[in-house]
Amino acid sequence: MNDHAVSHAADIDKQVRGYMAVFVTLLALTVITVGVSYLHLEVHHAVMVALAIACFKASLVLLFFMHLISERQLIFVILAFTVAFFLVLMIVPILTNLNHVHI
């Protein structure tokens, strides 16, 4: 085989090992999420921990399986605006509800 074919095979092998590492990490985080569900935490604490783990898992999927880790900086700026808009959409109803409760 020529050097190009060997180099290409090594690149593919490196990518597959990376995918497998991310897959094992996702499995481990899933086990941790299930383990947290068996802890006797208050509901809002359990939800916060589960959402934090889910956000970390989503970032792994976005970065590695959707290949955003090799994208240019512009994609991260757009992603940041999307996350900010999502947070506003989640926080405004909560604040509106707290305003009606008069805490």
Secondary structure as GFF3:
##gff-version 3
##sequence-region A 1 103
A	DSSP	alpha_helix	3	38	.	.	.	ID=ss1
A	DSSP	alpha_helix	43	60	.	.	.	ID=ss2
A	DSSP	pi_helix	61	65	.	.	.	ID=ss3
A	DSSP	three_ten_helix	68	70	.	.	.	ID=ss4
A	DSSP	alpha_helix	73	101	.	.	.	ID=ss5
###
